[in-house]
Amino acid sequence: MEWQDRYNLGHEPMDATHREFVDLVNTLAQAGDGEAIAALEALIDHTDAHFAQENRWMEESGFPPLHCHVGEHQRVLASLRSVLSMARKGNPGLGRVVAGEMPAWFDNHAATMDAALAWHMRQVNYVPEGIAA
């Protein structure tokens, strides 16, 4: 997965988290069977924190389509955890399949849901706690 300039949404904490996500997807895509489960676990841990952070921003900033965005986060995490369960049962290569699917999902998610959230936070002048304005 290659980082695209269009993934920069003008909210540095979000952009930094997205760059980390891309790096972890790439690590998973390149992992051999011996490293695939650990790479998938790292992606899930990051994604769980990433989504929790965005969910908090949506709630605190009064983001109107909060439930739609949160619902997508929940579905993605459930899918990743399901793949991890299957990988642990003897098919670690499933992680690479997920890594191959993530670019298309992320491209759409960043361009729609995350772009709307970044725009909303700018419009309401929302600055997350602990982030310099």
GIRA-V80195 format. One record per residue. RES is the residue in one small letter. PSI is psi in whole degrees, 0 to 359 (NA if undefined). OMEGA is omega as a letter, one per 20 degrees, with the letter a starting at -180 (999 if undefined). D_LAST is the distance of its C-alpha to the last C-alpha in whole Angstrom. Layout:
RES_PSI_OMEGA_D_LAST / RES_PSI_OMEGA_D_LAST
//
This chain:
m_128_a_30 / e_134_r_29 / w_132_r_25 / q_143_r_25 / d_329_a_22 / r_345_r_22 / y_344_r_21 / n_115_a_17 / l_6_r_16 / g_15_r_12 / h_98_a_10 / e_317_r_10 / p_320_r_11 / m_316_a_14 / d_319_r_15 / a_318_r_15 / t_321_r_17 / h_322_r_19 / r_319_r_20 / e_318_r_22 / f_312_r_23 / v_316_r_25 / d_318_a_26 / l_324_r_28 / v_317_r_30 / n_320_r_31 / t_316_r_32 / l_317_a_34 / a_328_a_35 / q_358_a_37 / a_138_r_38 / g_173_a_42 / d_326_a_43 / g_337_a_43 / e_352_a_39 / a_318_a_38 / i_316_r_38 / a_321_r_36 / a_321_r_34 / l_319_r_34 / e_318_r_33 / a_319_r_30 / l_317_r_29 / i_316_r_29 / d_314_r_27 / h_314_a_24 / t_322_r_25 / d_313_r_25 / a_319_r_22 / h_310_a_20 / f_322_r_21 / a_320_r_21 / q_311_r_17 / e_319_r_17 / n_318_r_20 / r_316_r_17 / w_319_a_15 / m_315_a_17 / e_311_a_19 / e_329_a_16 / s_356_a_15 / g_37_a_18 / f_118_a_19 / p_313_a_23 / p_38_a_24 / l_311_a_23 / h_325_r_27 / c_313_a_27 / h_315_r_24 / v_320_r_25 / g_320_r_29 / e_319_r_28 / h_314_a_26 / q_318_a_29 / r_318_a_32 / v_314_r_30 / l_321_r_30 / a_319_r_34 / s_315_r_35 / l_318_a_34 / r_326_r_35 / s_316_r_38 / v_318_r_39 / l_317_r_38 / s_315_r_41 / m_322_r_43 / a_319_r_42 / r_339_a_43 / k_13_r_46 / g_6_r_47 / n_68_a_45 / p_339_r_43 / g_347_r_42 / l_331_r_41 / g_322_r_38 / r_329_r_38 / v_314_r_39 / v_315_a_36 / a_327_r_34 / g_335_r_36 / e_337_a_35 / m_322_a_31 / p_315_a_30 / a_317_r_32 / w_311_a_30 / f_319_r_27 / d_314_r_27 / n_315_a_28 / h_315_a_25 / a_320_a_22 / a_339_a_23 / t_284_a_24 / m_313_a_22 / d_325_r_19 / a_320_r_19 / a_319_r_19 / l_315_r_17 / a_316_r_14 / w_313_a_15 / h_314_a_15 / m_324_r_12 / r_319_a_11 / q_324_a_14 / v_8_a_13 / n_40_r_9 / y_124_r_9 / v_115_a_6 / p_146_r_9 / e_136_r_10 / g_1_a_9 / i_130_r_6 / a_138_a_4 / a_NA_999_0
//
